[in-house]
Amino acid sequence: MALLEIFTIFLSIHWSLIGIYAILGWTSFLLYQVKQDGKRATHVELVIVSKASQSVKHSLFECIEYHLMEFGCNVTINIVIDEGCDLEAAVKLFVKKKMACRLIIVPKTFTCKAIAKGRAIEYFIRYYVDQKKWYAFIDDDNKVMTDDFLYEIPHYERKGYVCANGILKPRMGRSKITFIADHLRWFDDLSIFRFGTGLLGFAINGIHGELLLCKGHILKEVSFNRYTITEDFAFARELIKKGYKFWQSKTVISILSPHSFIDFIKQRNRWYKGLEKDVITAEWKTLLFAGVRIATWKLSIFGSWLLFPLWFFVELPTFVKWFSIFGALHYYIAYIIGIINLQEKWIDKWPFFLLIPWYSILESIPPHYKAKQKGFIVIEK
C-alpha cells in the first residue's frame, strides 16, 4: 500500500474520531442542564493544595487572598503544603493573621503510595476530612469565579451524587500564545467533559483538580492513596468503578495559563504520561472513551498542520470531510475566541489569527516531548 494511501486512511480515521467527540460534546452542551436549590450548602470547605515552591509564590498568595475575600465568610479555607517547602515560613506568617484560614503542613515523615499533590491530599483526607462535609479542592493558581456549586450541592446530594467538577477558563499569564491555546481546555469542558461528567453522570473523560468537589465519606472510602502523576483522573476512575455519580457544576474556575511554550509542553506532557498509564486499569467505558482520546492525542502530530502540504494530495470521502470540518471547528473556534479575549486593540490582534496552525501544533507536541525530570513537574506560576 502506497504511503499516501496509508496517510489518507489515517486522516479519515483520525479526523472522524475528533468529529464524533465534538458532536457528542456539543450535543451535551445543548442538552445538559445544571440544577440548583434556593439555599446554599453550609457544610463545605475549600482546600488549596500547593507545593509552595518559590516559583508559585505570587500565584499562591493571590489565590489565598482572593478566596478569603470571596468565600471566607461562608466556608473554611484550608491551605495544604509540605513541611520544608520554600514558602513554609511565609505561609505560616500570612495565615496567622487570617481567622478564616487553616494551615495544614504535611510532615516529611508521612508515607503513602501517593506522590506530590496526591500525597498532600491523602494526608488531608486521613486526618482532617469529616465524612458529612463536602470538600472543594483547588490548585494554587485557581480563582473560583462563582458560588454556583454551593447551591448545587443540596440538590445533587439528595439525588445521591458524590462528586463534581467545574468549568475551566484561562486567564492571561506572561504568554499570549499559551493563553490563546489554553482556550481549548475551556471548549473541552463545555463539550467533551460535559458529555461524561454532566450528561452521562460518569466522568469517563476524567476530572480536573481545579474545583474537584467531593463528599467526605467518599474521599475516606476511595482515597488518593495510589501512585500516579494524574491523581485526579485516577480518583475519578475508581469512583466510576464503584458506580458513583458525578455532575458538572456551572461554577467557572479561572486558571492561569503557562508563562512559556516550554511550560505549556511540560504541563501537557505530564498529563499525557499519567493518563496513558492510568487509563489502562479503568473499566471499559473510561478505557474506551478516554483511551481513544489519549491515542488520538498521541497521533495528532501526524494529522496536524505540520503535514499540511500532504493534504493537497489526499482525496477524502465526503462524509469524512464533514466530520473533519466539525472536529476542526472545535479547535479553531476555541483559538479564535482566545484571540478575541486578548486585551489588545483589534489592529494588534490580526497577527494572532495567522498563527492558528501553530496553536494546534503546540497542542500535539507534548506526547512526544522527552522530559528530563521524571514524576510530577511543577511549572512556574
C-alpha positions as a LaTeX table, in Angstrom:
\begin{tabular}{lrrr}
\hline
Residue & $x$ (\AA) & $y$ (\AA) & $z$ (\AA) \\
\hline
Met1 & 0.00 & 0.00 & 0.00 \\
Ala2 & 1.37 & 3.38 & $-1.00$ \\
Leu3 & 2.41 & 5.80 & 1.72 \\
Leu4 & $-0.18$ & 8.32 & 0.52 \\
Glu5 & $-2.97$ & 5.74 & 0.83 \\
Ile6 & $-1.92$ & 4.97 & 4.42 \\
Phe7 & $-1.91$ & 8.69 & 5.18 \\
Thr8 & $-5.39$ & 9.03 & 3.65 \\
Ile9 & $-6.75$ & 6.20 & 5.80 \\
Phe10 & $-5.11$ & 7.68 & 8.88 \\
Leu11 & $-6.56$ & 11.14 & 8.25 \\
Ser12 & $-10.01$ & 9.63 & 7.67 \\
Ile13 & $-9.98$ & 7.73 & 10.97 \\
His14 & $-8.26$ & 10.45 & 12.99 \\
Trp15 & $-10.48$ & 13.35 & 11.97 \\
Ser16 & $-13.65$ & 11.23 & 12.00 \\
Leu17 & $-12.94$ & 10.37 & 15.65 \\
Ile18 & $-12.33$ & 14.02 & 16.51 \\
Gly19 & $-15.57$ & 14.91 & 14.75 \\
Ile20 & $-17.51$ & 12.27 & 16.70 \\
Tyr21 & $-16.18$ & 13.57 & 20.03 \\
Ala22 & $-17.04$ & 17.13 & 19.02 \\
Ile23 & $-20.60$ & 16.13 & 18.07 \\
Leu24 & $-21.12$ & 14.23 & 21.34 \\
Gly25 & $-19.68$ & 17.16 & 23.27 \\
Trp26 & $-21.65$ & 19.98 & 21.71 \\
Thr27 & $-24.85$ & 17.93 & 21.82 \\
Ser28 & $-24.22$ & 17.63 & 25.57 \\
Phe29 & $-23.68$ & 21.40 & 25.75 \\
Leu30 & $-27.20$ & 21.88 & 24.41 \\
Leu31 & $-28.92$ & 19.13 & 26.41 \\
Tyr32 & $-27.33$ & 19.25 & 29.87 \\
Gln33 & $-28.91$ & 21.48 & 32.49 \\
Val34 & $-27.49$ & 22.03 & 35.99 \\
Lys35 & $-29.97$ & 22.04 & 38.89 \\
Gln36 & $-29.76$ & 24.24 & 41.99 \\
Asp37 & $-31.56$ & 24.77 & 45.29 \\
Gly38 & $-32.66$ & 28.12 & 46.67 \\
Lys39 & $-30.45$ & 27.68 & 49.74 \\
Arg40 & $-26.70$ & 27.34 & 49.72 \\
Ala41 & $-24.84$ & 24.48 & 51.38 \\
Thr42 & $-23.06$ & 25.36 & 54.61 \\
His43 & $-21.21$ & 22.06 & 55.17 \\
Val44 & $-18.47$ & 22.84 & 52.62 \\
Glu45 & $-14.75$ & 23.53 & 52.97 \\
Leu46 & $-12.30$ & 24.87 & 50.39 \\
Val47 & $-8.88$ & 23.21 & 50.12 \\
Ile48 & $-5.94$ & 24.93 & 48.41 \\
Val49 & $-3.21$ & 22.38 & 47.73 \\
Ser50 & 0.25 & 23.74 & 46.86 \\
Lys51 & 3.85 & 22.63 & 46.59 \\
Ala52 & 4.55 & 26.17 & 47.87 \\
Ser53 & 7.80 & 26.46 & 45.95 \\
Gln54 & 9.36 & 29.84 & 45.22 \\
Ser55 & 8.17 & 29.62 & 41.60 \\
Val56 & 4.49 & 29.76 & 42.66 \\
Lys57 & 4.80 & 32.44 & 45.36 \\
His58 & 2.83 & 35.17 & 43.60 \\
Ser59 & 0.02 & 32.87 & 42.47 \\
Leu60 & $-0.34$ & 31.14 & 45.84 \\
Phe61 & $-0.77$ & 34.30 & 47.91 \\
Glu62 & $-3.02$ & 35.83 & 45.27 \\
Cys63 & $-5.13$ & 32.65 & 45.36 \\
Ile64 & $-5.44$ & 32.70 & 49.17 \\
Glu65 & $-6.29$ & 36.43 & 49.30 \\
Tyr66 & $-8.89$ & 36.09 & 46.56 \\
His67 & $-10.73$ & 33.17 & 48.16 \\
Leu68 & $-10.65$ & 34.74 & 51.62 \\
Met69 & $-12.33$ & 37.79 & 50.15 \\
Glu70 & $-14.88$ & 35.87 & 48.07 \\
Phe71 & $-15.64$ & 32.86 & 50.29 \\
Gly72 & $-14.06$ & 33.48 & 53.71 \\
Cys73 & $-17.38$ & 34.43 & 55.34 \\
Asn74 & $-19.12$ & 31.25 & 54.19 \\
Val75 & $-16.59$ & 28.39 & 54.12 \\
Thr76 & $-13.46$ & 27.31 & 55.95 \\
Ile77 & $-10.38$ & 27.68 & 53.77 \\
Asn78 & $-7.67$ & 25.04 & 54.22 \\
Ile79 & $-4.15$ & 25.52 & 52.87 \\
Val80 & $-2.19$ & 22.29 & 52.49 \\
Ile81 & 1.59 & 22.48 & 51.97 \\
Asp82 & 4.60 & 20.21 & 52.56 \\
Glu83 & 6.90 & 20.51 & 55.55 \\
Gly84 & 10.19 & 22.11 & 54.49 \\
Cys85 & 8.79 & 23.75 & 51.35 \\
Asp86 & 10.22 & 27.09 & 50.19 \\
Leu87 & 7.30 & 29.19 & 51.42 \\
Glu88 & 6.53 & 27.40 & 54.69 \\
Ala89 & 7.58 & 30.31 & 56.94 \\
Ala90 & 5.90 & 32.92 & 54.74 \\
Val91 & 2.61 & 30.99 & 54.61 \\
Lys92 & 2.65 & 30.44 & 58.39 \\
Leu93 & 3.08 & 34.16 & 58.98 \\
Phe94 & 0.34 & 35.01 & 56.49 \\
Val95 & $-2.20$ & 32.53 & 57.88 \\
Lys96 & $-1.60$ & 33.65 & 61.47 \\
Lys97 & $-3.27$ & 36.96 & 60.56 \\
Lys98 & $-6.30$ & 35.35 & 58.89 \\
Met99 & $-9.09$ & 33.95 & 61.07 \\
Ala100 & $-10.87$ & 32.08 & 58.24 \\
Cys101 & $-7.71$ & 30.19 & 57.23 \\
Arg102 & $-6.41$ & 26.85 & 58.47 \\
Leu103 & $-2.86$ & 25.83 & 57.59 \\
Ile104 & $-2.11$ & 22.13 & 57.28 \\
Ile105 & 1.52 & 21.06 & 56.92 \\
Val106 & 2.18 & 17.55 & 55.61 \\
Pro107 & 5.08 & 16.19 & 57.68 \\
Lys108 & 8.13 & 14.73 & 55.97 \\
Thr109 & 7.57 & 11.53 & 57.94 \\
Phe110 & 4.17 & 10.91 & 56.32 \\
Thr111 & 4.37 & 7.99 & 53.91 \\
Cys112 & 1.84 & 6.57 & 51.47 \\
Lys113 & 1.69 & 5.34 & 47.88 \\
Ala114 & 0.64 & 8.74 & 46.52 \\
Ile115 & 3.19 & 11.35 & 45.47 \\
Ala116 & 3.34 & 15.16 & 45.17 \\
Lys117 & $-0.14$ & 16.72 & 45.19 \\
Gly118 & $-1.81$ & 13.33 & 45.68 \\
Arg119 & 0.26 & 12.73 & 48.82 \\
Ala120 & $-0.81$ & 16.08 & 50.29 \\
Ile121 & $-4.48$ & 15.37 & 49.56 \\
Glu122 & $-4.17$ & 11.89 & 51.05 \\
Tyr123 & $-2.76$ & 13.35 & 54.28 \\
Phe124 & $-5.63$ & 15.83 & 54.43 \\
Ile125 & $-8.16$ & 13.05 & 53.86 \\
Arg126 & $-6.77$ & 10.84 & 56.62 \\
Tyr127 & $-6.51$ & 13.46 & 59.34 \\
Tyr128 & $-8.87$ & 16.33 & 58.53 \\
Val129 & $-11.82$ & 15.18 & 56.43 \\
Asp130 & $-15.26$ & 14.99 & 58.06 \\
Gln131 & $-17.39$ & 12.31 & 56.39 \\
Lys132 & $-20.50$ & 14.52 & 56.41 \\
Lys133 & $-18.92$ & 17.56 & 54.77 \\
Trp134 & $-18.13$ & 18.44 & 51.16 \\
Tyr135 & $-14.64$ & 19.49 & 50.07 \\
Ala136 & $-13.70$ & 21.65 & 47.10 \\
Phe137 & $-10.04$ & 21.12 & 46.10 \\
Ile138 & $-8.33$ & 23.78 & 44.00 \\
Asp139 & $-4.80$ & 24.48 & 42.76 \\
Asp140 & $-2.67$ & 27.41 & 43.87 \\
Asp141 & $-3.24$ & 29.41 & 40.68 \\
Asn142 & $-7.04$ & 28.99 & 40.63 \\
Lys143 & $-9.77$ & 31.54 & 41.21 \\
Val144 & $-13.27$ & 30.18 & 41.76 \\
Met145 & $-15.31$ & 32.82 & 39.96 \\
Thr146 & $-18.85$ & 31.88 & 41.02 \\
Asp147 & $-20.51$ & 30.22 & 44.02 \\
Asp148 & $-22.93$ & 28.09 & 41.97 \\
Phe149 & $-21.51$ & 24.89 & 43.45 \\
Leu150 & $-22.77$ & 25.87 & 46.91 \\
Tyr151 & $-26.35$ & 26.00 & 45.59 \\
Glu152 & $-25.96$ & 22.79 & 43.59 \\
Ile153 & $-24.73$ & 20.58 & 46.45 \\
Pro154 & $-28.11$ & 20.35 & 48.30 \\
His155 & $-29.91$ & 19.24 & 45.12 \\
Tyr156 & $-27.36$ & 16.67 & 43.96 \\
Glu157 & $-26.67$ & 15.37 & 47.47 \\
Arg158 & $-30.35$ & 14.39 & 47.76 \\
Lys159 & $-30.07$ & 12.60 & 44.40 \\
Gly160 & $-27.10$ & 10.53 & 45.58 \\
Tyr161 & $-24.36$ & 12.29 & 43.60 \\
Val162 & $-20.98$ & 12.38 & 45.33 \\
Cys163 & $-18.57$ & 14.31 & 43.09 \\
Ala164 & $-18.49$ & 17.28 & 40.71 \\
Asn165 & $-16.16$ & 19.35 & 38.59 \\
Gly166 & $-16.37$ & 22.94 & 37.40 \\
Ile167 & $-15.64$ & 24.67 & 34.10 \\
Leu168 & $-12.09$ & 25.88 & 33.47 \\
Lys169 & $-11.49$ & 29.23 & 31.80 \\
Pro170 & $-7.98$ & 30.59 & 31.18 \\
Arg171 & $-6.61$ & 33.94 & 32.25 \\
Met172 & $-3.50$ & 35.60 & 30.90 \\
Gly173 & $-0.07$ & 34.63 & 32.15 \\
Arg174 & 3.06 & 36.04 & 30.53 \\
Ser175 & 2.44 & 34.36 & 27.16 \\
Lys176 & $-0.31$ & 35.44 & 24.78 \\
Ile177 & 0.21 & 32.31 & 22.68 \\
Thr178 & $-0.37$ & 29.84 & 25.55 \\
Phe179 & $-3.34$ & 31.92 & 26.73 \\
Ile180 & $-4.95$ & 31.50 & 23.31 \\
Ala181 & $-4.07$ & 27.80 & 23.13 \\
Asp182 & $-5.47$ & 27.22 & 26.65 \\
His183 & $-8.96$ & 28.15 & 25.40 \\
Leu184 & $-9.17$ & 24.61 & 24.08 \\
Arg185 & $-9.46$ & 23.47 & 27.73 \\
Trp186 & $-12.46$ & 25.77 & 28.16 \\
Phe187 & $-14.09$ & 24.41 & 25.00 \\
Asp188 & $-13.39$ & 20.81 & 26.04 \\
Asp189 & $-15.06$ & 21.46 & 29.40 \\
Leu190 & $-18.15$ & 22.95 & 27.78 \\
Ser191 & $-18.48$ & 19.98 & 25.48 \\
Ile192 & $-16.49$ & 16.73 & 25.74 \\
Phe193 & $-16.07$ & 16.76 & 29.54 \\
Arg194 & $-19.73$ & 17.78 & 29.88 \\
Phe195 & $-20.73$ & 14.65 & 27.93 \\
Gly196 & $-19.24$ & 12.41 & 30.63 \\
Thr197 & $-19.34$ & 14.35 & 33.89 \\
Gly198 & $-22.60$ & 16.09 & 33.02 \\
Leu199 & $-24.87$ & 14.27 & 30.58 \\
Leu200 & $-23.91$ & 10.68 & 31.46 \\
Gly201 & $-23.15$ & 11.36 & 35.14 \\
Phe202 & $-19.90$ & 9.37 & 34.87 \\
Ala203 & $-16.56$ & 11.16 & 34.36 \\
Ile204 & $-15.38$ & 8.83 & 31.59 \\
Asn205 & $-13.00$ & 11.51 & 30.34 \\
Gly206 & $-11.63$ & 12.13 & 33.83 \\
Ile207 & $-11.87$ & 15.22 & 36.04 \\
His208 & $-9.69$ & 18.23 & 36.86 \\
Gly209 & $-8.01$ & 19.00 & 40.15 \\
Glu210 & $-9.33$ & 22.53 & 39.72 \\
Leu211 & $-12.52$ & 22.50 & 41.78 \\
Leu212 & $-12.65$ & 18.82 & 42.48 \\
Leu213 & $-15.78$ & 18.75 & 44.64 \\
Cys214 & $-16.41$ & 15.59 & 46.67 \\
Lys215 & $-18.30$ & 14.31 & 49.70 \\
Gly216 & $-16.15$ & 13.49 & 52.75 \\
His217 & $-17.19$ & 9.86 & 53.20 \\
Ile218 & $-16.31$ & 9.15 & 49.55 \\
Leu219 & $-12.87$ & 10.71 & 49.99 \\
Lys220 & $-12.37$ & 8.43 & 53.01 \\
Glu221 & $-13.58$ & 5.34 & 51.16 \\
Val222 & $-11.79$ & 5.75 & 47.82 \\
Ser223 & $-8.83$ & 7.91 & 48.97 \\
Phe224 & $-5.93$ & 9.23 & 46.87 \\
Asn225 & $-3.53$ & 6.56 & 48.07 \\
Arg226 & $-2.21$ & 5.30 & 44.73 \\
Tyr227 & 0.98 & 6.04 & 42.77 \\
Thr228 & 0.16 & 8.34 & 39.87 \\
Ile229 & 1.07 & 11.74 & 38.46 \\
Thr230 & $-2.52$ & 12.32 & 37.30 \\
Glu231 & $-4.19$ & 11.77 & 40.66 \\
Asp232 & $-7.48$ & 13.43 & 39.68 \\
Phe233 & $-8.07$ & 11.11 & 36.72 \\
Ala234 & $-7.13$ & 8.06 & 38.81 \\
Phe235 & $-9.55$ & 9.14 & 41.56 \\
Ala236 & $-12.40$ & 9.56 & 39.04 \\
Arg237 & $-11.55$ & 6.18 & 37.52 \\
Glu238 & $-12.03$ & 4.47 & 40.91 \\
Leu239 & $-15.32$ & 6.30 & 41.56 \\
Ile240 & $-16.68$ & 5.09 & 38.23 \\
Lys241 & $-15.71$ & 1.50 & 39.05 \\
Lys242 & $-17.85$ & 1.79 & 42.18 \\
Gly243 & $-20.78$ & 3.29 & 40.28 \\
Tyr244 & $-20.75$ & 6.72 & 41.95 \\
Lys245 & $-22.45$ & 9.59 & 40.10 \\
Phe246 & $-20.94$ & 12.94 & 39.01 \\
Trp247 & $-22.30$ & 16.25 & 37.87 \\
Gln248 & $-20.71$ & 19.17 & 36.08 \\
Ser249 & $-21.09$ & 22.40 & 38.04 \\
Lys250 & $-21.91$ & 25.76 & 36.47 \\
Thr251 & $-19.05$ & 27.15 & 38.54 \\
Val252 & $-16.31$ & 28.76 & 36.47 \\
Ile253 & $-12.70$ & 28.42 & 37.64 \\
Ser254 & $-10.14$ & 30.86 & 36.32 \\
Ile255 & $-6.84$ & 29.08 & 35.59 \\
Leu256 & $-3.51$ & 30.77 & 34.94 \\
Ser257 & $-2.11$ & 29.91 & 31.53 \\
Pro258 & 1.52 & 28.71 & 31.36 \\
His259 & 4.07 & 31.52 & 31.14 \\
Ser260 & 6.05 & 29.96 & 28.28 \\
Phe261 & 5.92 & 27.41 & 25.46 \\
Ile262 & 8.15 & 25.00 & 27.39 \\
Asp263 & 5.94 & 25.18 & 30.50 \\
Phe264 & 2.89 & 24.54 & 28.30 \\
Ile265 & 4.56 & 21.47 & 26.80 \\
Lys266 & 5.85 & 20.19 & 30.17 \\
Gln267 & 2.39 & 20.56 & 31.73 \\
Arg268 & 0.65 & 18.66 & 28.91 \\
Asn269 & 3.43 & 16.09 & 28.76 \\
Arg270 & 2.86 & 15.22 & 32.44 \\
Trp271 & $-0.86$ & 14.84 & 31.78 \\
Tyr272 & $-0.25$ & 12.61 & 28.78 \\
Lys273 & 2.22 & 10.32 & 30.58 \\
Gly274 & $-0.06$ & 9.98 & 33.60 \\
Leu275 & $-3.24$ & 9.41 & 31.59 \\
Glu276 & $-1.55$ & 6.86 & 29.36 \\
Lys277 & $-0.70$ & 4.74 & 32.42 \\
Asp278 & $-3.84$ & 5.34 & 34.47 \\
Val279 & $-6.38$ & 4.59 & 31.74 \\
Ile280 & $-5.13$ & 1.01 & 31.29 \\
Thr281 & $-6.73$ & $-0.12$ & 34.56 \\
Ala282 & $-10.03$ & 1.74 & 34.02 \\
Glu283 & $-13.35$ & $-0.02$ & 33.46 \\
Trp284 & $-14.46$ & $-0.44$ & 29.86 \\
Lys285 & $-16.39$ & 2.85 & 29.40 \\
Thr286 & $-13.48$ & 5.00 & 30.55 \\
Leu287 & $-10.94$ & 2.81 & 28.77 \\
Leu288 & $-12.85$ & 3.20 & 25.51 \\
Phe289 & $-13.77$ & 6.90 & 25.71 \\
Ala290 & $-10.65$ & 8.32 & 27.37 \\
Gly291 & $-8.33$ & 5.71 & 25.85 \\
Val292 & $-9.29$ & 6.59 & 22.28 \\
Arg293 & $-8.90$ & 10.33 & 23.04 \\
Ile294 & $-5.42$ & 9.74 & 24.50 \\
Ala295 & $-4.40$ & 7.68 & 21.46 \\
Thr296 & $-5.80$ & 10.38 & 19.16 \\
Trp297 & $-3.76$ & 12.98 & 21.05 \\
Lys298 & $-0.59$ & 10.91 & 20.58 \\
Leu299 & $-1.18$ & 10.60 & 16.85 \\
Ser300 & $-2.44$ & 14.15 & 16.33 \\
Ile301 & 1.03 & 15.31 & 15.32 \\
Phe302 & 0.55 & 13.43 & 12.03 \\
Gly303 & $-2.90$ & 14.90 & 11.40 \\
Ser304 & $-1.90$ & 18.42 & 12.34 \\
Trp305 & $-0.87$ & 21.38 & 10.18 \\
Leu306 & 2.69 & 20.09 & 10.45 \\
Leu307 & 1.98 & 17.82 & 7.46 \\
Phe308 & $-0.45$ & 20.19 & 5.78 \\
Pro309 & 1.31 & 20.11 & 2.35 \\
Leu310 & 0.40 & 16.42 & 2.04 \\
Trp311 & $-3.30$ & 17.23 & 2.35 \\
Phe312 & $-3.33$ & 18.60 & $-1.20$ \\
Phe313 & $-2.62$ & 15.06 & $-2.47$ \\
Val314 & $-5.27$ & 13.35 & $-0.35$ \\
Glu315 & $-8.80$ & 12.55 & $-1.54$ \\
Leu316 & $-11.07$ & 12.02 & 1.49 \\
Pro317 & $-14.61$ & 10.61 & 1.32 \\
Thr318 & $-17.35$ & 13.25 & 1.60 \\
Phe319 & $-18.68$ & 12.03 & 4.96 \\
Val320 & $-15.13$ & 12.14 & 6.40 \\
Lys321 & $-14.74$ & 15.72 & 5.19 \\
Trp322 & $-17.90$ & 16.75 & 7.07 \\
Phe323 & $-16.69$ & 15.06 & 10.26 \\
Ser324 & $-13.29$ & 16.68 & 9.79 \\
Ile325 & $-14.81$ & 20.14 & 9.37 \\
Phe326 & $-16.86$ & 19.78 & 12.56 \\
Gly327 & $-13.87$ & 18.48 & 14.53 \\
Ala328 & $-11.57$ & 21.20 & 13.17 \\
Leu329 & $-14.11$ & 23.90 & 14.05 \\
His330 & $-13.97$ & 22.76 & 17.70 \\
Tyr331 & $-10.28$ & 23.69 & 17.74 \\
Tyr332 & $-10.32$ & 26.77 & 15.54 \\
Ile333 & $-13.29$ & 28.48 & 17.18 \\
Ala334 & $-11.64$ & 27.90 & 20.59 \\
Tyr335 & $-8.49$ & 29.62 & 19.33 \\
Ile336 & $-10.43$ & 32.44 & 17.63 \\
Ile337 & $-12.26$ & 33.18 & 20.89 \\
Gly338 & $-8.90$ & 33.10 & 22.67 \\
Ile339 & $-7.63$ & 35.76 & 20.27 \\
Ile340 & $-10.78$ & 37.84 & 20.77 \\
Asn341 & $-10.24$ & 37.64 & 24.55 \\
Leu342 & $-6.77$ & 39.16 & 24.28 \\
Gln343 & $-6.57$ & 42.57 & 25.93 \\
Glu344 & $-5.33$ & 44.14 & 22.72 \\
Lys345 & $-6.68$ & 46.62 & 20.21 \\
Trp346 & $-8.22$ & 44.90 & 17.20 \\
Ile347 & $-5.49$ & 46.24 & 14.95 \\
Asp348 & $-2.93$ & 44.37 & 17.08 \\
Lys349 & $-4.85$ & 41.07 & 17.12 \\
Trp350 & $-4.69$ & 40.14 & 13.45 \\
Pro351 & $-1.18$ & 38.54 & 13.58 \\
Phe352 & $-2.50$ & 36.02 & 16.12 \\
Phe353 & $-5.10$ & 34.80 & 13.59 \\
Leu354 & $-2.26$ & 33.92 & 11.24 \\
Leu355 & $-0.77$ & 31.73 & 13.99 \\
Ile356 & $-3.84$ & 29.47 & 14.31 \\
Pro357 & $-1.96$ & 26.47 & 12.81 \\
Trp358 & 0.76 & 26.93 & 15.46 \\
Tyr359 & $-1.68$ & 26.59 & 18.41 \\
Ser360 & $-2.80$ & 23.23 & 17.03 \\
Ile361 & 0.78 & 22.04 & 16.54 \\
Leu362 & 1.69 & 23.23 & 20.05 \\
Glu363 & $-1.08$ & 21.02 & 21.47 \\
Ser364 & 0.14 & 17.98 & 19.55 \\
Ile365 & 3.82 & 18.17 & 20.61 \\
Pro366 & 3.58 & 17.21 & 24.35 \\
Pro367 & 3.04 & 13.42 & 23.93 \\
His368 & 6.36 & 13.29 & 22.05 \\
Tyr369 & 8.33 & 15.52 & 24.42 \\
Lys370 & 11.14 & 13.79 & 26.34 \\
Ala371 & 11.20 & 15.40 & 29.77 \\
Lys372 & 14.49 & 15.35 & 31.68 \\
Gln373 & 12.69 & 15.47 & 35.02 \\
Lys374 & 10.70 & 12.40 & 35.97 \\
Gly375 & 7.50 & 12.28 & 38.02 \\
Phe376 & 5.43 & 15.32 & 38.98 \\
Ile377 & 6.61 & 18.52 & 37.28 \\
Val378 & 5.68 & 21.88 & 38.84 \\
Ile379 & 5.69 & 24.70 & 36.29 \\
Glu380 & 6.26 & 28.34 & 37.12 \\
Lys381 & 3.19 & 30.26 & 38.23 \\
\hline
\end{tabular}
